[in-house]
Amino acid sequence: MGDTNQQSRYPLDQDSGIDLKELFGVLWAGKWLIGGISALAAAVSIGVALTLPNIYTSSALLAPAEQSGGGLSARLMQEYGGLASLAGVPLPGGGEGSRAQLGMELMKSRAFLGEFVERRNLLPDLMDVEYWDMVTGDLVYDPEIYNYESGKWVRDIGPPFQPKPSLLEAHEEFMLILRVSQDMQTGYVSVSIDHESPIVAARWVNWMVEDVNAAVRAQDVEEANRSISYLKDQIANTSLAELQTVFFELIESQTETAMLTEVRPEYVFKTIDPAIVPEEKSRPSRALICALGTLLGGMLSVMIVLIRNYASSDPDAGKMTV
């Protein structure tokens, strides 16, 4: 029985097996087509790689700034935390983690990025850069989108868009080049920006860290001043000495918060490693683009040769012909 099974298996292998000699013969017969398509794919990939501008990445390493609240803040949190919550008065010492998370989310928000682009006048460098001239160090703009001489936007675009890009467009474009991440083990925050100019990339990262610190600092100062005004009103409206004592201590705490906030420029993030001008591009990898383009062209040409040969084969023959 074993011999019978073995004999019955051989014809199946002979009928369904791939004739490698015949396959190589088909590919050899179509060598000129394979070579031509591969060469064309290589030329196209080289052309694409050469037209892509260099992109540089600059990044900064940040640490959540330590929040110094002092002994008064800790004591107030224990003794008067419940009362302060009822009164709507936040006490200092909220923790580095929450403030760092606030800063990270603020960096990616539409409101902050819109103000950042407007305040720093980044719109032309964000929305209309063709390439960076390495020799002169200047950015080259597309004249059909932005007229650098007159400072006017001239792009031809239909409603609801305007010649000048909106802040929503700027936010979407910025999110393509901005990366903000935090190491869960160390707590360190990394901020990086991609741009055609390495100088611009480094400048924007440092500006962003500076502006985030300033924005959160201004919010906390405003909040502390509102709290102080509220507590002063409560003191004027109560005759209980014990409550007045509590309110005076809360005012002292809020005054301490406002004072410390004003004198600390690195309020949210402390810069461990500032952004510097990169010397080498981060992308594109032109060699990889050319290699992948040529490989894909070669695979496509092989498929075309095999399909053409199969389509022209005699269906009764049951195998390919050269």
C-alpha positions in Angstrom: 0.0 0.0 0.0 2.9 2.3 0.7 4.2 1.8 -2.8 0.7 2.5 -4.2 0.5 5.8 -2.3 3.9 6.8 -3.3 3.2 6.1 -7.0 -0.1 8.0 -6.9 1.7 11.0 -5.4 4.3 11.4 -8.1 2.0 12.4 -11.0 0.4 15.1 -8.7 3.8 16.5 -8.0 4.7 16.5 -11.6 1.5 18.2 -12.7 1.3 20.8 -9.9 5.0 21.5 -9.3 6.8 24.6 -10.6 9.2 24.1 -13.4 12.0 26.4 -12.3 13.9 26.0 -15.5 10.9 27.1 -17.5 10.3 30.0 -15.1 13.8 31.3 -15.5 13.4 30.9 -19.2 10.3 33.1 -19.2 12.2 35.7 -17.1 15.2 35.6 -19.4 13.0 36.0 -22.4 11.6 39.1 -20.8 14.9 40.5 -19.6 14.7 43.6 -21.7 11.3 44.5 -20.4 12.4 43.8 -16.8 15.5 45.9 -17.2 13.7 48.7 -18.9 11.0 49.0 -16.2 13.5 48.7 -13.4 15.7 51.4 -15.0 12.6 53.6 -15.4 11.6 53.1 -11.8 15.2 53.8 -10.7 15.2 57.1 -12.6 11.8 58.1 -11.2 12.8 57.4 -7.7 16.1 59.3 -8.1 14.1 62.3 -9.5 11.7 62.1 -6.6 14.5 61.8 -4.0 16.3 64.9 -5.5 13.2 67.0 -5.5 12.4 66.4 -1.8 13.8 69.1 0.5 16.1 68.3 3.4 14.2 68.3 6.7 16.1 69.0 9.9 14.9 68.1 13.4 15.8 70.0 16.5 14.8 68.9 20.0 15.0 69.9 23.6 15.0 67.8 26.8 12.9 69.3 29.6 12.2 68.4 33.3 9.1 69.5 35.2 10.1 72.5 37.2 10.0 72.0 41.0 7.2 73.7 42.7 8.4 75.4 45.9 5.5 76.1 48.2 7.3 76.2 51.5 6.1 75.1 54.9 3.1 77.6 54.9 1.6 76.0 51.8 1.9 72.4 53.2 0.3 73.5 56.5 -2.5 75.3 54.8 -3.2 72.3 52.6 -3.7 70.2 55.8 -5.5 72.7 58.0 -7.6 74.8 55.5 -7.7 72.7 52.4 -11.4 71.9 52.8 -12.3 75.5 53.5 -10.3 76.8 50.6 -12.0 74.3 48.3 -15.4 75.5 49.4 -14.3 79.1 48.9 -13.0 78.3 45.4 -9.5 79.3 46.3 -6.7 77.0 45.0 -3.7 76.6 47.3 -0.1 76.3 45.9 1.8 73.1 45.7 -0.4 71.4 43.1 2.5 69.2 42.0 5.0 69.1 39.2 3.2 66.3 37.3 -0.1 68.1 36.8 1.6 71.3 35.7 3.9 69.5 33.3 0.8 67.7 31.8 -0.8 71.1 31.4 2.2 72.5 29.6 2.4 69.5 27.3 -1.3 69.8 26.3 -1.0 73.5 26.0 1.8 73.1 23.4 -0.6 71.2 21.2 -3.7 73.3 21.7 -5.2 75.4 19.0 -5.3 78.5 21.1 -1.7 78.4 22.2 -0.3 77.5 18.8 -2.4 80.2 17.1 -1.2 82.8 19.5 2.4 81.5 19.1 2.3 81.7 15.3 0.8 85.2 15.4 3.1 86.6 18.2 6.3 85.2 16.6 5.2 85.9 13.0 5.8 82.3 11.9 3.1 82.0 9.3 5.3 82.4 6.1 8.0 80.1 7.5 5.4 77.5 8.4 3.1 77.5 5.4 5.2 78.6 2.4 8.8 77.3 2.4 10.2 75.6 -0.7 13.7 75.0 0.6 16.5 76.3 2.7 19.6 77.7 1.0 22.5 76.2 2.8 24.9 78.7 1.3 23.2 81.9 2.2 21.2 80.6 5.1 18.0 82.1 3.7 14.6 80.5 3.2 13.2 80.4 -0.3 9.4 80.9 -0.6 6.9 80.0 -3.3 6.1 83.3 -5.0 2.7 81.9 -6.1 1.7 81.6 -2.4 3.5 84.3 -0.5 5.1 87.5 -1.9 8.1 88.0 0.4 8.9 91.5 -1.0 5.4 92.9 -0.2 4.6 90.6 2.7 1.3 89.6 1.2 -0.4 86.2 0.7 -1.3 85.7 -3.0 -2.3 82.0 -3.1 -5.2 81.2 -5.3 -7.7 79.3 -3.2 -11.5 79.1 -3.1 -13.9 79.7 -0.3 -14.1 79.2 2.7 -10.3 79.7 2.6 -8.6 83.0 2.3 -5.3 83.9 0.6 -3.8 84.2 4.1 -3.9 80.8 5.9 -6.1 80.7 8.9 -4.9 79.9 12.4 -6.7 76.5 12.1 -4.7 75.7 9.0 -1.5 76.8 10.8 -2.4 74.5 13.8 -2.9 71.5 11.5 0.4 72.2 9.7 2.2 72.7 13.0 0.9 69.4 14.4 2.6 67.7 11.4 6.1 68.9 12.5 5.7 69.1 16.3 6.3 66.1 18.6 5.8 66.3 22.4 6.4 63.2 24.5 7.2 62.3 28.1 9.3 59.4 29.5 7.1 57.7 32.0 10.1 56.4 34.0 12.1 59.6 34.3 9.3 62.2 33.8 11.5 64.1 31.3 9.7 65.8 28.4 11.0 65.9 24.9 9.9 68.6 22.4 11.1 68.4 18.8 10.2 70.3 15.6 10.9 69.4 12.0 11.7 72.2 9.4 13.5 72.8 6.2 15.8 75.2 8.0 17.8 73.8 11.0 18.1 77.4 12.4 14.3 77.8 12.3 13.7 74.4 13.9 16.0 75.1 16.9 14.6 78.6 17.3 11.0 77.5 17.3 11.7 74.8 20.0 13.3 77.3 22.3 10.6 79.9 21.7 7.9 77.3 22.4 9.4 76.3 25.7 9.8 80.0 26.7 6.2 80.9 25.7 4.6 77.9 27.5 6.4 78.8 30.7 5.2 82.4 30.3 1.6 81.4 29.4 1.2 79.1 32.5 3.0 81.6 34.7 0.6 84.4 33.6 -2.4 82.2 34.2 -1.3 81.4 37.8 -0.5 85.0 38.6 -3.9 86.1 37.3 -5.6 83.3 39.3 -3.6 84.2 42.5 -4.6 87.9 42.1 -8.2 87.0 41.7 -8.0 84.8 44.8 -6.5 87.6 46.8 -9.2 90.0 45.7 -11.9 87.4 46.6 -10.3 86.8 50.0 -10.1 90.5 50.8 -13.8 90.8 50.0 -14.6 87.9 52.4 -12.6 89.6 55.1 -14.6 92.8 54.7 -17.9 90.8 54.8 -17.2 88.8 58.0 -16.8 89.8 61.6 -15.6 86.5 62.9 -12.0 86.8 64.0 -11.3 83.1 63.3 -12.4 83.3 59.7 -10.5 86.5 59.2 -7.4 84.8 60.4 -7.9 82.0 58.0 -8.5 84.4 55.1 -5.3 86.4 56.0 -3.3 83.2 55.9 -4.8 82.3 52.6 -3.9 85.8 51.2 -0.4 85.3 52.5 -0.2 81.9 50.6 -1.6 83.4 47.4 0.8 86.4 47.7 3.7 83.9 48.1 2.5 82.0 45.0 2.3 85.2 42.9 5.8 86.3 44.1 7.5 83.0 43.3 5.7 82.8 40.0 7.0 86.2 38.9 10.6 85.5 39.7 10.8 82.0 38.0 11.2 82.2 34.2 11.3 78.4 33.9 8.0 78.0 35.7 6.6 74.8 34.1 9.6 73.2 32.4 13.3 73.5 33.3 15.6 73.1 30.3 18.0 70.2 30.7 19.3 70.2 27.1 18.2 73.1 25.0 17.5 72.9 21.3 20.6 73.5 19.1 21.0 73.9 15.3 21.4 70.4 13.8 24.2 69.8 11.4 22.7 66.8 9.6 19.3 66.3 8.1 16.9 63.9 9.6 15.2 63.0 6.3 14.7 62.1 3.5 16.9 59.1 3.1 17.6 59.4 -0.6 19.5 56.2 -0.9 16.7 54.2 0.7 14.1 55.9 -1.6 16.1 55.0 -4.7 16.7 51.4 -3.5 13.0 50.8 -2.7 11.9 52.5 -5.9 14.2 50.3 -8.0 13.1 47.1 -6.1 9.4 47.9 -6.6 10.0 48.5 -10.3 11.8 45.2 -10.6 9.0 43.3 -8.8 6.4 45.0 -11.0 8.3 44.1 -14.2 8.6 40.5 -13.2 4.9 40.3 -12.5 4.2 41.9 -15.9 6.4 39.4 -17.7 4.8 36.4 -15.9 1.2 37.7 -16.5 1.9 38.3 -20.2 3.3 34.9 -20.6 0.5 33.2 -18.7 -2.1 35.2 -20.7 -0.5 34.1 -24.0 -0.2 30.5 -23.0 -2.3 27.7 -24.5 -4.9 26.9 -21.8 -4.9 23.2 -22.9 -1.2 23.0 -22.4 -1.4 23.3 -18.6 1.9 25.1 -18.4 3.7 28.3 -19.4 5.5 28.6 -22.7 8.3 30.9 -23.5 
